[in-house]
Amino acid sequence: MSLLTAAETYLHDFHQRQVGVTSAAFAHLPAHSPTGTWDSSYAALTDLVPVGNSPLTVLDLACGDGHLLGLLAARRQPALHLTGIDMSEAELAVARAALPASVRLQQGRAQALDLPSSSVDYLVSHMALMLMDDVEQVMREMRRVLRPGGHLAAIVGRTFLLGEVNDVFMRVFKPIASDALPPLRFGDRRAGSEAGWRELLDGSFDHIAFDDIDVPWSPTPGELWDALLDTYDIDRLDDDARQRLRGAFLDAVAHLQTGDAVITTGWGLRLVRARAA
């Protein structure tokens, strides 16, 4: 694997330490949009891959612990050929232990995919593309490996937390982060908006479409804090700053608890779909 950028080095280290955190956060929560409802945001992607007897090659880019590939493998479609690529050896080791031997797994970067040109029918990715450096090169590589008319479907971030709790979190997080969080940029700012995605995909992809997907969740304040510990920026805080944030956040969200002592929130995602021109 080629030399990693500073952001990639951190992400690689994080996923070596925190294997499976993405699937732990999203695999058990239902997802919905104005156009559909799914068992999870992973299922929103797998539902786009056709069921049938025709040969299909699917690449899961930044496959992590292989949860999405597992959903596809469980179909037992004989002509469905599955490949997963990820930077993290630890994530891939968990995926290898869980997936059938027929699923091909390899370590690599999205900027230099070790796959033949025009060899993939469906390229899927869950909560990864918005974090990638040199995203224009990522777009070129995705288009290269997709067959003409092949499909791209990716779940990316849209907003951090759903509802009022997002504003509350940002209000207490920003002052602490400004003092204690070392600067490190993840991904390209264009990956945060529909207009930006259209700019990135323009020329190599057509039939570009978006769906806003909400993943509702009603945790206790403690459960929500525990989930936030597995997010990149809070992981990057030192222990003192993390404890200061914990106290400030739990105090600030106390008034948002319902009679059941939970907070109505969740994660705001975006489904990006396109066809290789």
C-alpha positions in Angstrom: 0.0 0.0 0.0 1.4 3.4 -0.9 2.4 6.1 1.6 -0.6 7.4 3.6 -1.5 11.0 4.2 -1.8 12.4 7.7 -5.6 11.9 7.8 -5.2 8.4 6.3 -2.6 7.5 9.0 -5.0 8.6 11.7 -7.9 6.7 10.2 -5.8 3.6 9.7 -4.7 3.7 13.4 -8.3 4.4 14.6 -9.7 1.3 12.7 -6.8 -0.8 13.9 -7.8 0.1 17.5 -11.6 0.3 17.1 -12.5 -2.6 14.7 -16.1 -2.8 13.7 -17.3 0.6 15.2 -19.0 1.6 12.0 -21.2 -1.5 11.8 -21.7 -1.4 15.5 -23.2 2.1 15.2 -25.3 1.6 12.1 -26.1 -2.1 11.5 -28.8 -2.4 14.2 -30.6 0.8 13.5 -33.5 1.1 10.9 -33.1 3.8 8.3 -35.7 5.7 6.3 -36.0 8.3 3.6 -38.9 9.9 1.7 -38.5 7.0 -0.8 -38.0 3.9 1.4 -37.5 2.2 4.7 -34.7 -0.3 5.4 -33.5 -2.5 8.3 -30.3 -0.4 8.3 -28.3 2.1 6.2 -26.3 -0.9 4.9 -29.5 -2.5 3.6 -30.3 0.7 1.8 -27.2 0.0 -0.3 -27.6 -3.8 -0.7 -31.2 -3.3 -1.9 -29.8 -1.5 -4.9 -27.9 -4.6 -6.0 -30.2 -6.8 -8.1 -31.3 -10.2 -7.1 -31.1 -12.7 -9.9 -29.1 -15.2 -11.9 -27.1 -12.8 -14.1 -23.4 -12.5 -13.3 -22.6 -9.4 -11.2 -19.4 -8.1 -9.7 -19.8 -5.9 -6.6 -17.0 -3.9 -5.0 -17.4 -2.7 -1.4 -14.9 0.2 -1.1 -13.7 0.7 2.4 -15.5 -2.4 3.5 -14.4 -2.4 7.1 -15.4 -5.5 9.0 -17.4 -6.8 6.0 -20.9 -6.2 7.3 -22.3 -5.1 3.9 -20.6 -7.9 2.1 -22.1 -10.3 4.6 -25.6 -9.1 3.7 -24.9 -9.7 0.1 -23.2 -13.1 0.6 -26.2 -14.2 2.6 -28.3 -14.1 -0.6 -26.3 -17.1 -1.9 -26.5 -15.8 -5.5 -24.2 -18.1 -7.4 -23.3 -15.5 -10.0 -22.7 -12.7 -7.5 -18.9 -12.0 -7.2 -18.0 -9.9 -4.1 -14.8 -8.0 -3.4 -14.0 -5.8 -0.5 -11.1 -3.3 -0.2 -10.0 -1.5 3.0 -6.9 0.1 4.4 -7.1 -1.6 7.8 -5.6 -5.0 8.3 -7.5 -5.4 11.5 -10.9 -4.7 9.9 -10.0 -7.1 7.0 -9.1 -9.8 9.5 -12.5 -9.6 11.1 -14.1 -9.6 7.7 -12.2 -12.6 6.6 -13.2 -14.6 9.7 -16.9 -13.8 9.1 -17.3 -14.0 5.4 -17.3 -17.0 3.0 -14.0 -17.8 1.3 -15.5 -16.9 -2.0 -15.5 -13.2 -1.0 -12.3 -11.6 -2.2 -10.7 -9.2 0.3 -7.6 -7.0 -0.2 -5.9 -4.2 1.5 -5.5 -1.0 -0.4 -6.3 2.7 -0.9 -9.2 4.0 -3.0 -6.8 6.3 -4.9 -5.0 3.3 -6.4 -7.4 0.3 -6.7 -5.7 -3.0 -7.6 -8.5 -4.1 -9.9 -8.8 -4.3 -13.7 -10.5 -1.6 -15.6 -14.2 -2.1 -16.4 -14.4 -5.1 -14.1 -17.1 -3.9 -11.6 -20.9 -3.7 -12.1 -21.8 -2.2 -8.7 -19.5 -0.1 -6.5 -20.9 0.4 -3.0 -19.4 2.3 0.0 -20.8 3.0 3.5 -19.7 6.1 5.4 -16.2 6.4 3.8 -16.1 8.5 0.6 -16.5 11.8 2.4 -13.4 11.1 4.5 -11.0 10.3 1.6 -8.1 12.5 0.5 -7.5 13.4 -3.1 -11.2 12.6 -3.8 -10.9 13.5 -7.5 -8.4 10.7 -7.9 -10.9 8.4 -6.0 -13.5 9.4 -8.5 -11.2 8.6 -11.4 -10.4 5.2 -9.9 -14.0 4.3 -9.3 -14.9 5.2 -12.8 -12.0 3.2 -14.2 -13.0 0.0 -12.4 -16.7 0.4 -13.2 -18.0 -1.0 -16.5 -19.7 1.6 -18.7 -23.2 1.8 -17.3 -22.0 0.4 -14.0 -23.5 1.7 -10.8 -22.1 3.7 -7.9 -24.1 3.8 -4.6 -22.6 5.3 -1.5 -23.8 6.3 2.0 -22.1 9.4 3.2 -22.6 11.8 6.1 -25.2 14.6 5.8 -25.4 16.0 9.3 -23.9 14.8 12.6 -26.8 14.3 15.0 -30.5 14.7 14.2 -32.6 17.3 16.0 -31.9 19.9 18.6 -29.2 17.7 20.2 -26.9 18.5 17.2 -27.0 22.2 17.9 -26.4 21.6 21.6 -23.4 19.3 20.9 -21.8 21.8 18.6 -22.3 24.6 21.0 -20.3 22.8 23.7 -17.9 21.1 21.4 -16.5 24.0 19.4 -15.0 26.0 22.3 -13.2 22.9 23.6 -12.1 21.7 20.2 -10.7 25.2 19.3 -8.3 24.9 22.3 -7.6 21.1 22.4 -8.1 19.5 19.0 -5.1 19.3 16.7 -5.9 20.4 13.2 -6.5 17.6 10.8 -8.7 17.8 7.7 -10.8 14.7 6.7 -11.8 14.5 3.0 -13.0 17.2 0.6 -15.5 19.9 1.6 -17.4 19.1 -1.6 -18.4 15.8 -0.2 -20.6 17.6 2.3 -23.3 18.8 -0.1 -25.3 17.6 -3.1 -23.9 20.4 -5.2 -20.4 19.3 -4.3 -21.1 15.7 -5.2 -22.5 16.8 -8.6 -19.2 18.7 -9.2 -17.1 15.7 -8.3 -19.1 13.2 -10.4 -19.7 15.5 -13.4 -18.2 14.2 -16.6 -17.5 10.6 -15.6 -21.0 9.8 -14.2 -24.6 10.5 -15.1 -28.0 9.8 -13.6 -26.8 11.4 -10.4 -29.4 11.2 -7.6 -29.6 11.7 -3.9 -31.7 10.5 -1.0 -31.6 12.0 2.5 -31.6 9.1 4.9 -32.4 9.4 8.6 -31.2 6.8 11.1 -33.4 7.6 14.2 -32.2 6.6 17.6 -33.4 7.2 21.2 -30.5 6.6 23.5 -30.0 7.6 27.1 -27.5 10.5 27.6 -24.9 8.0 28.7 -25.5 5.7 25.7 -25.2 8.7 23.4 -22.0 9.8 25.0 -20.6 6.3 24.6 -21.4 6.4 20.9 -19.8 9.8 20.5 -16.6 8.4 22.0 -16.2 6.3 18.8 -16.3 9.4 16.5 -13.1 10.7 15.1 -12.9 14.2 16.6 -13.7 13.1 20.1 -11.3 10.2 19.8 -8.6 12.7 18.9 -9.1 14.9 22.1 -6.8 14.3 25.0 -8.2 12.8 28.2 -8.7 16.2 29.9 -10.5 17.8 27.0 -12.7 14.7 26.6 -13.7 14.7 30.2 -14.5 18.5 30.0 -16.6 17.8 26.9 -18.4 14.9 28.6 -19.5 17.0 31.6 -20.5 20.0 29.5 -22.4 17.9 27.0 -24.3 15.8 29.6 -25.3 19.0 31.4 -26.4 20.7 28.2 -28.6 17.8 27.0 -30.3 17.1 30.3 -33.3 19.2 29.3 -33.8 17.2 26.1 -34.6 13.9 27.9 -38.2 12.6 27.5 -40.2 11.0 30.3 -38.4 7.8 29.5 -35.0 9.5 30.2 -34.0 9.1 26.5 -33.1 11.7 23.9 -34.7 11.7 20.5 -31.9 12.0 17.9 -30.0 9.8 15.4 -27.7 10.2 12.5 -28.3 12.1 9.2 -27.0 10.4 6.1 -27.1 10.9 2.4 -27.4 8.2 -0.3 -25.5 9.2 -3.5 -26.3 7.2 -6.6 -24.8 7.6 -10.1 -24.1 5.6 -13.3 -20.7 5.3 -15.0 -21.0 7.4 -18.2 
